[in-house]
Amino acid sequence: MSAWSVRRDVARTFQDRREAGQVLAQRLVSYRGDPDVLVLGLARGGVPIAWEVASFLDAPLDVFLVRKLGVPQWQELAMGALASGGGVVINDSLVRRLGISEDQVAEAIRRETVELERRERAYRGDRPAPDLTDRTVILVDDGIATGSSMLAAVRAVRAARRVVVAVPVGPATVCSQLNSEADEVVCASTPMDFESVGQAFADFHQVSDDEVRRLLAAPTTG
């Protein structure tokens, strides 16, 4: 049975992604030392948090690529998402409401596919994607807003035995909706006045490719 946990009384500000990862890791302590656990950080912002989680759990870390499909002329608003392996999630009701054409959707997918493939080469090189068979996959991001990116990720890793979504912050309604797709959803904080993921961080700098590569090279298991 799916489950999700949330602390509604915590509408806190994290100093940075590292602190958020440490807080989130404590909520995942039941997975510590489990040899079947694999932590996947959604690039780029989720990787620093995922490193803290993986290190605490003594679990391997890898990167997972998801690209938001932004609305034309308003790229911050997601009309869907594209995941590694070509999985696509589209918010059909939003596309209809805004009158977005099929050609515009196709152009967004084409553009983001190019960037996704670039990042996969940058982070993974020739290293193959990890085998998810019989694994418990913990998908970590720095937060959830619309949920489109995380939903695409969940659906793309469904070959795993168990899929856990773990984020430091997000709207309670979206975290609850993801529970219908994942086996477990852990949201450390769901502020009532949620506006954006960045509001929960004092330092919310843009994570660079170099930072992602450095973290992926740093060991998380003893």
N, CA, C and O of each residue as an XYZ file, in Angstrom:
888
protein
N       0.846     -1.196      0.000
C       0.000      0.000      0.000
C       0.881      1.246      0.000
O       1.888      1.302      0.706
N       0.505      2.222     -0.777
C       1.267      3.456     -0.817
C       1.108      4.214      0.481
O       0.108      4.081      1.187
N       2.124      5.018      0.782
C       2.076      5.832      1.981
C       2.805      7.129      1.708
O       3.713      7.193      0.879
N       2.392      8.158      2.422
C       3.159      9.391      2.319
C       3.200     10.038      3.680
O       2.244      9.969      4.453
N       4.338     10.678      3.964
C       4.518     11.301      5.262
C       4.863     12.764      5.066
O       5.544     13.135      4.111
N       4.383     13.585      5.982
C       4.579     15.019      5.871
C       4.483     15.622      7.261
O       3.708     15.158      8.097
N       5.264     16.646      7.499
C       5.153     17.384      8.749
C       4.545     18.739      8.437
O       5.239     19.655      7.995
N       3.265     18.860      8.667
C       2.561     20.097      8.334
C       2.984     21.254      9.235
O       2.785     22.417      8.884
N       3.568     20.943     10.400
C       3.935     22.009     11.322
C       5.292     22.621     10.977
O       5.735     23.549     11.654
N       5.950     22.125      9.947
C       7.263     22.636      9.590
C       7.167     23.411      8.279
O       7.033     22.821      7.207
N       7.235     24.721      8.374
C       7.315     25.573      7.194
C       8.623     26.334      7.336
O       8.642     27.556      7.491
N       9.701     25.592      7.280
C      10.995     26.123      7.650
C      11.783     26.583      6.430
O      11.448     26.271      5.287
N      12.837     27.332      6.714
C      13.785     27.709      5.674
C      15.067     26.925      5.903
O      15.661     26.994      6.979
N      15.489     26.183      4.895
C      16.751     25.454      4.956
C      17.883     26.406      4.583
O      17.722     27.264      3.716
N      19.012     26.251      5.234
C      20.148     27.103      4.917
C      20.583     26.888      3.469
O      20.858     27.848      2.749
N      20.643     25.640      3.051
C      21.043     25.305      1.686
C      20.599     23.875      1.395
O      19.954     23.237      2.227
N      20.945     23.381      0.219
C      20.543     22.032     -0.165
C      21.191     20.974      0.728
O      20.598     19.927      0.988
N      22.396     21.249      1.191
C      23.062     20.277      2.062
C      22.259     20.062      3.343
O      22.011     18.924      3.743
N      21.856     21.152      3.980
C      21.063     21.010      5.197
C      19.733     20.328      4.906
O      19.280     19.494      5.689
N      19.110     20.673      3.794
C      17.837     20.046      3.423
C      18.010     18.540      3.249
O      17.148     17.760      3.654
N      19.129     18.137      2.644
C      19.395     16.718      2.468
C      19.582     15.994      3.783
O      19.133     14.860      3.944
N      20.242     16.644      4.722
C      20.458     16.043      6.034
C      19.149     15.879      6.786
O      18.927     14.866      7.450
N      18.280     16.882      6.682
C      16.960     16.789      7.326
C      16.135     15.676      6.679
O      15.504     14.878      7.372
N      16.147     15.632      5.354
C      15.366     14.633      4.631
C      15.882     13.224      4.937
O      15.095     12.286      5.070
N      17.193     13.082      5.047
C      17.781     11.770      5.320
C      17.242     11.167      6.615
O      17.030      9.958      6.703
N      17.023     12.009      7.607
C      16.501     11.513      8.878
C      15.105     10.921      8.725
O      14.720     10.030      9.483
N      14.355     11.406      7.759
C      13.008     10.898      7.510
C      13.034      9.561      6.772
O      12.015      8.882      6.651
N      14.224      9.197      6.281
C      14.377      7.969      5.499
C      15.223      6.930      6.223
O      15.728      5.990      5.609
N      15.373      7.105      7.524
C      16.293      6.265      8.296
C      15.956      4.781      8.198
O      16.844      3.944      8.362
N      14.712      4.438      7.937
C      14.324      3.024      7.860
C      15.018      2.299      6.699
O      15.071      1.069      6.675
N      15.548      3.066      5.737
C      16.229      2.460      4.591
C      17.741      2.369      4.802
O      18.458      1.892      3.922
N      18.221      2.812      5.934
C      19.668      2.851      6.177
C      20.250      1.440      6.211
O      19.758      0.564      6.923
N      21.304      1.241      5.428
C      21.973     -0.042      5.400
C      21.306     -1.104      4.549
O      21.803     -2.228      4.474
N      20.192     -0.780      3.905
C      19.509     -1.731      3.034
C      20.314     -1.873      1.743
O      20.472     -0.898      1.008
N      20.829     -3.084      1.452
C      21.697     -3.239      0.273
C      20.983     -3.073     -1.061
O      21.634     -2.938     -2.097
N      19.664     -3.082     -1.049
C      18.908     -2.960     -2.299
C      18.568     -1.513     -2.649
O      18.007     -1.253     -3.713
N      18.899     -0.574     -1.769
C      18.532      0.829     -1.988
C      19.479      1.497     -2.986
O      20.697      1.327     -2.924
N      18.893      2.254     -3.896
C      19.634      3.091     -4.830
C      19.024      4.486     -4.784
O      17.817      4.643     -4.967
N      19.845      5.487     -4.542
C      19.371      6.876     -4.494
C      19.650      7.538     -5.836
O      20.784      7.532     -6.315
N      18.614      8.107     -6.438
C      18.755      8.823     -7.711
C      18.433     10.296     -7.482
O      17.329     10.645     -7.062
N      19.402     11.148     -7.761
C      19.185     12.582     -7.642
C      18.756     13.176     -8.964
O      19.413     12.968     -9.984
N      17.655     13.916     -8.955
C      17.201     14.567    -10.181
C      18.114     15.759    -10.465
O      18.224     16.684     -9.659
N      18.761     15.717    -11.621
C      19.711     16.769    -11.977
C      18.960     18.027    -12.460
O      17.952     17.935    -13.160
N      19.479     19.199    -12.067
C      20.709     19.278    -11.312
C      20.474     19.517     -9.815
O      21.242     19.041     -8.979
N      19.420     20.250     -9.485
C      19.240     20.688     -8.100
C      19.046     19.587     -7.081
O      19.312     19.790     -5.896
N      18.587     18.424     -7.517
C      18.346     17.346     -6.573
C      19.587     16.579     -6.182
O      19.569     15.848     -5.192
N      20.681     16.725     -6.943
C      21.869     15.911     -6.695
C      22.556     16.245     -5.364
O      22.930     15.319     -4.645
N      22.744     17.535     -4.997
C      23.358     17.811     -3.695
C      22.544     17.245     -2.525
O      23.117     16.777     -1.541
N      21.226     17.286     -2.627
C      20.377     16.737     -1.579
C      20.467     15.218     -1.579
O      20.538     14.592     -0.522
N      20.465     14.629     -2.775
C      20.548     13.175     -2.885
C      21.873     12.655     -2.336
O      21.918     11.567     -1.762
N      22.952     13.418     -2.505
C      24.249     12.977     -1.976
C      24.189     12.856     -0.457
O      24.690     11.886      0.112
N      23.580     13.831      0.195
C      23.444     13.775      1.658
C      22.592     12.580      2.079
O      22.912     11.896      3.051
N      21.519     12.332      1.352
C      20.641     11.201      1.660
C      21.391      9.888      1.471
O      21.354      9.020      2.343
N      22.067      9.739      0.343
C      22.780      8.497      0.056
C      23.895      8.251      1.061
O      24.102      7.121      1.502
N      24.614      9.308      1.420
C      25.703      9.169      2.383
C      25.181      8.707      3.738
O      25.779      7.837      4.371
N      24.073      9.282      4.184
C      23.485      8.899      5.468
C      22.967      7.466      5.441
O      23.096      6.730      6.420
N      22.383      7.079      4.319
C      21.813      5.737      4.199
C      22.863      4.686      3.862
O      22.567      3.491      3.864
N      24.092      5.123      3.573
C      25.155      4.212      3.128
C      24.710      3.464      1.868
O      24.822      2.242      1.769
N      24.202      4.245      0.915
C      23.640      3.693     -0.318
C      24.325      4.315     -1.524
O      24.823      5.437     -1.431
N      24.365      3.618     -2.651
C      24.945      4.198     -3.867
C      24.082      5.340     -4.402
O      22.867      5.380     -4.207
N      24.753      6.256     -5.078
C      24.097      7.425     -5.662
C      24.308      7.438     -7.161
O      25.400      7.139     -7.645
N      23.260      7.786     -7.897
C      23.391      8.020     -9.328
C      22.506      9.203     -9.690
O      21.740      9.701     -8.865
N      22.623      9.637    -10.921
C      21.887     10.804    -11.384
C      20.738     10.364    -12.272
O      20.833      9.363    -12.982
N      19.648     11.124    -12.225
C      18.518     10.873    -13.107
C      18.148     12.185    -13.767
O      18.082     13.232    -13.123
N      17.907     12.105    -15.066
C      17.662     13.321    -15.843
C      16.183     13.511    -16.136
O      15.524     12.627    -16.683
N      15.676     14.668    -15.766
C      14.317     15.072    -16.093
C      14.371     16.524    -16.543
O      15.027     17.350    -15.909
N      13.695     16.833    -17.618
C      13.630     18.196    -18.108
C      12.189     18.666    -18.127
O      11.304     18.010    -18.677
N      11.979     19.801    -17.521
C      10.653     20.410    -17.535
C      10.328     20.912    -18.940
O      11.188     21.465    -19.626
N       9.090     20.714    -19.355
C       8.609     21.267    -20.620
C       7.877     22.562    -20.298
O       6.735     22.544    -19.840
N       8.539     23.673    -20.539
C       7.972     24.957    -20.163
C       6.928     25.446    -21.150
O       7.000     25.168    -22.347
N       5.967     26.174    -20.628
C       4.945     26.801    -21.467
C       5.610     27.880    -22.331
O       6.427     28.648    -21.824
N       5.274     27.953    -23.624
C       5.831     29.011    -24.473
C       5.594     30.392    -23.864
O       4.494     30.700    -23.405
N       6.625     31.206    -23.865
C       6.586     32.567    -23.312
C       6.489     32.601    -21.783
O       6.398     33.675    -21.189
N       6.509     31.430    -21.151
C       6.446     31.384    -19.681
C       7.118     30.086    -19.235
O       6.472     29.173    -18.721
N       8.434     30.032    -19.446
C       9.164     28.782    -19.297
C       9.153     28.224    -17.872
O       9.353     27.025    -17.678
N       8.924     29.073    -16.886
C       8.923     28.588    -15.506
C       7.696     27.736    -15.195
O       7.711     26.942    -14.255
N       6.640     27.901    -15.981
C       5.428     27.115    -15.782
C       5.527     25.836    -16.603
O       5.697     25.884    -17.821
N       5.418     24.689    -15.929
C       5.584     23.406    -16.614
C       4.270     22.923    -17.203
O       3.246     22.868    -16.521
N       4.318     22.574    -18.483
C       3.158     21.926    -19.090
C       3.387     20.419    -19.177
O       2.546     19.678    -19.685
N       4.545     19.980    -18.671
C       4.871     18.563    -18.678
C       6.334     18.368    -18.379
O       7.019     19.295    -17.948
N       6.818     17.154    -18.607
C       8.219     16.850    -18.339
C       8.676     15.693    -19.208
O       7.883     14.860    -19.647
N       9.981     15.668    -19.443
C      10.625     14.635    -20.244
C      11.690     13.963    -19.385
O      12.504     14.650    -18.767
N      11.697     12.636    -19.335
C      12.642     11.900    -18.497
C      13.603     11.087    -19.339
O      13.357     10.827    -20.517
N      14.718     10.684    -18.710
C      15.670      9.791    -19.362
C      14.937      8.581    -19.930
O      14.027      8.039    -19.302
N      15.346      8.168    -21.125
C      14.681      7.041    -21.757
C      13.512      7.452    -22.628
O      12.891      6.606    -23.272
N      13.199      8.754    -22.658
C      12.161      9.253    -23.542
C      10.768      9.323    -22.955
O       9.820      9.651    -23.669
N      10.615      9.023    -21.675
C       9.298      9.117    -21.052
C       8.807     10.557    -20.998
O       9.560     11.457    -20.624
N       7.557     10.780    -21.367
C       6.991     12.126    -21.406
C       5.690     12.162    -20.605
O       4.854     11.265    -20.714
N       5.534     13.210    -19.803
C       4.280     13.473    -19.106
C       3.794     14.846    -19.562
O       4.545     15.819    -19.511
N       2.557     14.926    -20.002
C       1.970     16.187    -20.456
C       0.748     16.510    -19.606
O      -0.097     15.648    -19.365
N       0.663     17.750    -19.158
C      -0.518     18.236    -18.439
C      -1.548     18.669    -19.482
O      -1.582     19.826    -19.903
N      -2.373     17.727    -19.883
C      -3.310     17.981    -20.988
C      -4.283     19.115    -20.683
O      -4.600     19.914    -21.564
N      -4.755     19.188    -19.449
C      -5.733     20.229    -19.110
C      -5.100     21.609    -19.204
O      -5.747     22.551    -19.661
N      -3.841     21.746    -18.778
C      -3.151     23.034    -18.879
C      -2.898     23.398    -20.338
O      -3.065     24.553    -20.731
N      -2.496     22.417    -21.138
C      -2.240     22.662    -22.566
C      -3.509     23.155    -23.252
O      -3.472     24.097    -24.044
N      -4.637     22.508    -22.939
C      -5.910     22.942    -23.539
C      -6.302     24.332    -23.054
O      -6.735     25.176    -23.838
N      -6.145     24.557    -21.758
C      -6.592     25.836    -21.187
C      -5.805     27.016    -21.763
O      -6.359     28.097    -21.962
N      -4.512     26.805    -22.029
C      -3.672     27.885    -22.539
C      -3.624     27.923    -24.061
O      -2.968     28.790    -24.639
N      -4.319     26.983    -24.719
C      -4.353     26.983    -26.175
C      -3.013     26.670    -26.814
O      -2.700     27.191    -27.884
N      -2.215     25.822    -26.170
C      -0.902     25.455    -26.700
C      -1.084     24.417    -27.806
O      -1.794     23.428    -27.623
N      -0.446     24.644    -28.947
C      -0.640     23.771    -30.106
C       0.225     22.516    -29.999
O       1.168     22.455    -29.211
N      -0.122     21.514    -30.818
C       0.679     20.283    -30.876
C       2.100     20.592    -31.338
O       3.057     19.990    -30.850
N       2.242     21.518    -32.269
C       3.570     21.885    -32.760
C       4.409     22.510    -31.651
O       5.611     22.258    -31.563
N       3.784     23.322    -30.808
C       4.514     23.939    -29.705
C       4.955     22.893    -28.685
O       6.060     22.973    -28.147
N       4.101     21.922    -28.424
C       4.470     20.837    -27.510
C       5.625     20.038    -28.100
O       6.587     19.715    -27.402
N       5.524     19.717    -29.403
C       6.569     18.943    -30.064
C       7.900     19.691    -30.062
O       8.955     19.080    -29.888
N       7.855     21.007    -30.255
C       9.085     21.808    -30.246
C       9.715     21.814    -28.855
O      10.938     21.745    -28.731
N       8.892     21.896    -27.808
C       9.418     21.861    -26.444
C      10.090     20.518    -26.163
O      11.155     20.470    -25.547
N       9.465     19.425    -26.617
C      10.053     18.097    -26.424
C      11.374     17.984    -27.172
O      12.346     17.450    -26.638
N      11.415     18.483    -28.402
C      12.650     18.425    -29.194
C      13.762     19.212    -28.503
O      14.883     18.721    -28.368
N      13.456     20.412    -28.072
C      14.463     21.277    -27.441
C      15.001     20.660    -26.147
O      16.207     20.658    -25.901
N      14.100     20.145    -25.339
C      14.536     19.597    -24.057
C      15.215     18.237    -24.214
O      16.029     17.856    -23.373
N      14.894     17.506    -25.271
C      15.598     16.249    -25.541
C      17.071     16.518    -25.826
O      17.940     15.780    -25.363
N      17.351     17.567    -26.583
C      18.731     17.947    -26.874
C      19.483     18.245    -25.582
O      20.608     17.780    -25.401
N      18.876     19.010    -24.688
C      19.536     19.361    -23.429
C      19.672     18.151    -22.517
O      20.695     17.993    -21.851
N      18.655     17.295    -22.475
C      18.725     16.092    -21.655
C      19.876     15.200    -22.105
O      20.639     14.696    -21.280
N      19.996     15.009    -23.400
C      21.077     14.160    -23.921
C      22.438     14.788    -23.659
O      23.405     14.072    -23.396
N      22.531     16.115    -23.727
C      23.794     16.786    -23.420
C      24.197     16.531    -21.977
O      25.355     16.232    -21.686
N      23.235     16.652    -21.085
C      23.546     16.464    -19.662
C      23.883     15.013    -19.346
O      24.745     14.740    -18.511
N      23.208     14.089    -20.009
C      23.552     12.687    -19.780
C      25.002     12.416    -20.165
O      25.715     11.711    -19.450
N      25.439     12.970    -21.287
C      26.841     12.804    -21.689
C      27.779     13.485    -20.692
O      28.842     12.958    -20.364
N      27.370     14.660    -20.218
C      28.220     15.421    -19.303
C      28.380     14.718    -17.957
O      29.466     14.733    -17.379
N      27.326     14.111    -17.460
C      27.369     13.507    -16.132
C      27.780     12.039    -16.161
O      28.486     11.568    -15.269
N      27.340     11.327    -17.180
C      27.494      9.876    -17.182
C      28.599      9.395    -18.120
O      29.162      8.319    -17.917
N      28.909     10.181    -19.136
C      29.894      9.751    -20.104
C      29.445      8.455    -20.767
O      28.329      8.366    -21.278
N      30.313      7.458    -20.754
C      29.972      6.162    -21.348
C      29.403      5.186    -20.321
O      29.083      4.046    -20.656
N      29.277      5.630    -19.084
C      28.774      4.736    -18.039
C      27.287      4.463    -18.253
O      26.511      5.403    -18.426
N      26.880      3.203    -18.245
C      25.469      2.891    -18.484
C      24.594      3.271    -17.290
O      25.083      3.418    -16.169
N      23.319      3.426    -17.541
C      22.369      3.690    -16.456
C      22.303      2.468    -15.544
O      22.483      1.343    -16.010
N      22.047      2.671    -14.255
C      22.022      1.536    -13.322
C      20.851      0.604    -13.581
O      19.797      1.022    -14.062
N      21.052     -0.657    -13.256
C      19.991     -1.659    -13.363
C      19.055     -1.494    -12.157
O      19.502     -1.535    -11.010
N      17.767     -1.310    -12.420
C      16.803     -1.064    -11.341
C      16.100     -2.328    -10.868
O      15.304     -2.279     -9.930
N      16.381     -3.441    -11.495
C      15.710     -4.688    -11.147
C      15.918     -5.033     -9.680
O      17.051     -5.063     -9.200
N      14.834     -5.292     -8.972
C      14.858     -5.688     -7.563
C      15.437     -4.616     -6.651
O      15.854     -4.922     -5.534
N      15.472     -3.369     -7.102
C      16.000     -2.297     -6.269
C      14.871     -1.492     -5.649
O      13.761     -1.439     -6.178
N      15.174     -0.866     -4.516
C      14.333      0.181     -3.949
C      14.951      1.499     -4.385
O      16.042      1.854     -3.938
N      14.266      2.215     -5.246
C      14.790      3.465     -5.796
C      14.194      4.635     -5.029
O      12.975      4.771     -4.928
N      15.074      5.483     -4.485
C      14.643      6.703     -3.812
C      14.950      7.873     -4.735
O      16.115      8.205     -4.957
N      13.918      8.490     -5.266
C      14.044      9.634     -6.157
C      14.060     10.914     -5.324
O      13.120     11.191     -4.580
N      15.132     11.689     -5.456
C      15.315     12.884     -4.629
C      15.421     14.118     -5.506
O      16.176     14.144     -6.478
N      14.653     15.142     -5.151
C      14.783     16.438     -5.810
C      14.836     17.507     -4.724
O      14.618     17.217     -3.548
N      15.131     18.767     -5.131
C      15.203     19.815     -4.120
C      13.834     20.366     -3.762
O      13.721     21.242     -2.904
N      12.803     19.865     -4.407
C      11.442     20.251     -4.074
C      10.491     19.906     -5.209
O      10.908     19.521     -6.301
N       9.215     20.052     -4.924
C       8.167     19.778     -5.903
C       7.287     21.017     -5.999
O       6.913     21.600     -4.982
N       6.961     21.417     -7.216
C       6.022     22.522     -7.425
C       4.754     21.971     -8.068
O       3.755     21.750     -7.383
N       4.789     21.747     -9.384
C       3.620     21.161    -10.057
C       3.624     19.637     -9.970
O       2.573     19.003    -10.066
N       4.809     19.051     -9.786
C       4.918     17.596     -9.710
C       5.175     16.923    -11.047
O       5.360     15.706    -11.090
N       5.192     17.674    -12.139
C       5.343     17.072    -13.465
C       6.678     16.349    -13.619
O       6.726     15.229    -14.128
N       7.759     16.989    -13.181
C       9.082     16.378    -13.333
C       9.191     15.099    -12.516
O       9.698     14.087    -13.000
N       8.720     15.146    -11.285
C       8.812     13.961    -10.442
C       7.902     12.850    -10.951
O       8.267     11.676    -10.879
N       6.732     13.198    -11.459
C       5.833     12.183    -12.011
C       6.485     11.471    -13.190
O       6.391     10.249    -13.308
N       7.151     12.235    -14.068
C       7.853     11.622    -15.197
C       8.948     10.685    -14.703
O       9.155      9.612    -15.270
N       9.649     11.088    -13.649
C      10.711     10.255    -13.090
C      10.144      8.968    -12.495
O      10.684      7.885    -12.721
N       9.062      9.086    -11.741
C       8.448      7.909    -11.125
C       8.043      6.895    -12.190
O       8.317      5.702    -12.062
N       7.397      7.377    -13.230
C       6.933      6.470    -14.285
C       8.101      5.855    -15.049
O       7.994      4.736    -15.551
N       9.217      6.581    -15.141
C      10.363      6.086    -15.888
C      11.131      4.997    -15.134
O      11.851      4.213    -15.751
N      10.984      4.939    -13.801
C      11.737      3.950    -13.010
C      10.830      2.866    -12.437
O      11.198      2.194    -11.474
N       9.657      2.696    -13.018
C       8.709      1.740    -12.469
C       9.193      0.293    -12.560
O       8.572     -0.606    -11.993
N      10.305      0.065    -13.276
C      10.874     -1.279    -13.316
C      11.457     -1.680    -11.968
O      11.712     -2.860    -11.724
N      11.667     -0.702    -11.093
C      12.192     -0.985     -9.758
C      11.146     -1.721     -8.925
O       9.948     -1.638     -9.194
N      11.616     -2.437     -7.918
C      10.692     -3.159     -7.031
C       9.859     -2.188     -6.190
O       8.677     -2.425     -5.940
N      10.501     -1.080     -5.755
C       9.823     -0.089     -4.921
C      10.347      1.286     -5.291
O      11.550      1.471     -5.475
N       9.437      2.256     -5.401
C       9.806      3.621     -5.770
C       9.381      4.570     -4.656
O       8.209      4.637     -4.288
N      10.357      5.299     -4.131
C      10.120      6.261     -3.050
C      10.450      7.654     -3.562
O      11.518      7.862     -4.137
N       9.563      8.595     -3.364
C       9.800     10.000     -3.685
C      10.174     10.714     -2.390
O       9.477     10.585     -1.383
N      11.272     11.464     -2.413
C      11.726     12.169     -1.218
C      12.148     13.589     -1.573
O      13.067     13.788     -2.368
N      11.477     14.573     -0.985
C      11.788     15.981     -1.241
C      11.703     16.767      0.063
O      10.936     16.396      0.952
N      12.473     17.844      0.194
C      12.387     18.645      1.408
C      11.154     19.527      1.489
O      10.715     19.871      2.586
N      10.583     19.901      0.340
C       9.455     20.847      0.379
C       8.562     20.664     -0.846
O       9.028     20.283     -1.919
N       7.282     20.941     -0.669
C       6.324     20.887     -1.772
C       4.922     21.131     -1.255
O       4.691     21.047     -0.048
N       3.979     21.430     -2.136
C       2.589     21.602     -1.716
C       2.001     20.268     -1.268
O       2.255     19.237     -1.891
N       1.227     20.281     -0.207
C       0.640     19.045      0.310
C      -0.221     18.352     -0.739
O      -0.231     17.123     -0.812
N      -0.940     19.116     -1.548
C      -1.839     18.518     -2.540
C      -1.053     17.737     -3.592
O      -1.472     16.653     -3.999
N       0.085     18.280     -4.035
C       0.885     17.615     -5.063
C       1.575     16.384     -4.486
O       1.628     15.339     -5.134
N       2.105     16.503     -3.265
C       2.735     15.350     -2.624
C       1.723     14.215     -2.471
O       2.057     13.047     -2.674
N       0.507     14.557     -2.118
C      -0.544     13.551     -1.961
C      -0.884     12.908     -3.300
O      -1.095     11.698     -3.367
N      -0.940     13.706     -4.370
C      -1.258     13.169     -5.689
C      -0.180     12.198     -6.170
O      -0.494     11.187     -6.798
N       1.082     12.498     -5.881
C       2.172     11.613     -6.287
C       2.084     10.262     -5.597
O       2.613      9.265     -6.089
N       1.416     10.238     -4.463
C       1.277      8.996     -3.715
C       0.510      7.933     -4.489
O       0.630      6.742     -4.201
N      -0.272      8.358     -5.465
C      -1.013      7.385     -6.267
C      -0.118      6.696     -7.290
O      -0.515      5.694     -7.884
N       1.094      7.228     -7.503
C       2.025      6.656     -8.479
C       3.227      5.993     -7.809
O       3.699      4.956     -8.277
N       3.722      6.573     -6.731
C       4.881      6.026     -6.030
C       4.428      5.123     -4.889
O       3.275      5.176     -4.463
N       5.354      4.290     -4.397
C       5.045      3.423     -3.264
C       5.091      4.192     -1.953
O       4.417      3.825     -0.990
N       5.883      5.255     -1.915
C       5.979      6.082     -0.720
C       6.400      7.478     -1.127
O       7.223      7.643     -2.027
N       5.846      8.483     -0.473
C       6.216      9.873     -0.716
C       6.567     10.516      0.618
O       5.777     10.479      1.561
N       7.749     11.102      0.693
C       8.195     11.779      1.909
C       8.430     13.251      1.570
O       9.343     13.583      0.814
N       7.613     14.113      2.124
C       7.781     15.563      1.999
C       8.111     16.097      3.393
O       7.278     16.023      4.296
N       9.311     16.629      3.573
C       9.718     17.080      4.898
C       8.943     18.318      5.343
O       8.772     18.539      6.542
N       8.477     19.121      4.401
C       7.764     20.353      4.740
C       6.756     20.687      3.648
O       7.063     20.610      2.458
N       5.547     21.060      4.067
C       4.522     21.487      3.111
C       3.904     22.797      3.609
O       2.825     22.787      4.202
N       4.583     23.922      3.372
C       4.086     25.202      3.866
C       2.717     25.548      3.280
O       2.455     25.308      2.102
N       1.869     26.102      4.103
C       0.524     26.477      3.667
C       0.566     27.554      2.582
O      -0.297     27.591      1.705
N       1.578     28.432      2.646
C       1.685     29.538      1.685
C       2.687     29.233      0.588
O       3.407     30.124      0.137
N       2.739     27.979      0.155
C       3.726     27.572     -0.855
C       3.564     28.390     -2.137
O       2.470     28.506     -2.691
N       4.687     28.951     -2.589
C       4.710     29.678     -3.851
C       5.743     29.108     -4.812
O       5.500     29.014     -6.015
N       6.903     28.727     -4.271
C       7.959     28.163     -5.098
C       8.905     27.369     -4.224
O       8.946     27.559     -3.008
N       9.672     26.474     -4.844
C      10.644     25.680     -4.093
C      11.692     26.581     -3.456
O      12.102     26.354     -2.318
N      12.122     27.598     -4.184
C      13.180     28.480     -3.694
C      12.856     29.199     -2.408
O      13.769     29.604     -1.690
N      11.572     29.374     -2.087
C      11.214     30.097     -0.869
C      11.651     29.355      0.387
O      11.730     29.951      1.461
N      11.934     28.069      0.266
C      12.310     27.269      1.429
C      13.815     27.265      1.678
O      14.280     26.608      2.609
N      14.591     27.993      0.854
C      16.049     27.968      0.968
C      16.609     29.382      1.095
O      16.221     30.287      0.357
N      17.534     29.556      2.051
C      18.267     30.816      2.127
C      19.258     30.912      0.970
O      19.436     31.977      0.379
N      19.903     29.785      0.653
C      20.822     29.696     -0.481
C      20.230     28.718     -1.483
O      20.183     27.515     -1.229
N      19.780     29.232     -2.621
C      19.168     28.390     -3.648
C      19.864     28.668     -4.978
O      19.217     28.915     -5.995
N      21.202     28.623     -4.946
C      21.974     28.917     -6.148
C      21.729     27.850     -7.209
O      21.341     26.724     -6.898
N      21.960     28.215     -8.450
C      21.820     27.258     -9.546
C      22.988     26.280     -9.502
O      24.151     26.683     -9.535
N      22.670     25.008     -9.428
C      23.696     23.974     -9.367
C      24.338     23.821    -10.742
O      23.641     23.747    -11.755
N      25.664     23.773    -10.774
C      26.388     23.684    -12.051
C      26.655     22.230    -12.429
O      26.543     21.321    -11.606
N      27.005     22.040    -13.685
C      27.404     20.712    -14.145
C      28.619     20.211    -13.367
O      28.696     19.030    -13.026
N      29.571     21.111    -13.085
C      30.774     20.712    -12.346
C      30.412     20.233    -10.941
O      30.990     19.263    -10.450
N      29.463     20.903    -10.293
C      29.051     20.486     -8.953
C      28.409     19.105     -8.996
O      28.656     18.279     -8.117
N      27.591     18.849    -10.006
C      26.968     17.537    -10.157
C      28.032     16.461    -10.347
O      27.986     15.419     -9.692
N      28.983     16.706    -11.234
C      30.037     15.724    -11.484
C      30.877     15.472    -10.233
O      31.252     14.334     -9.950
N      31.167     16.524     -9.497
C      31.972     16.375     -8.277
C      31.247     15.514     -7.242
O      31.860     14.661     -6.601
N      29.965     15.736     -7.083
C      29.194     14.964     -6.111
C      29.050     13.519     -6.540
O      29.122     12.617     -5.705
N      28.850     13.284     -7.823
C      28.719     11.903     -8.314
C      30.012     11.125     -8.136
O      29.992      9.902     -7.998
N      31.143     11.836     -8.139
C      32.435     11.180     -7.958
C      32.776     10.962     -6.489
O      33.680     10.184     -6.181
N      32.071     11.634     -5.571
C      32.365     11.505     -4.145
C      31.655     10.277     -3.578
O      30.445     10.145     -3.762
N      32.365      9.371     -2.895
C      31.747      8.148     -2.399
C      30.671      8.406     -1.346
O      30.800      9.310     -0.520
N      29.614      7.606     -1.384
C      28.538      7.697     -0.393
C      28.420      6.419      0.440
O      27.639      6.362      1.391
N      29.187      5.409      0.083
C      29.137      4.159      0.822
C      30.489      3.889      1.480
O      31.540      4.262      0.959
N      30.433      3.224      2.653
C      31.651      2.972      3.407
C      32.368      1.712      2.959
O      33.416      1.370      3.507
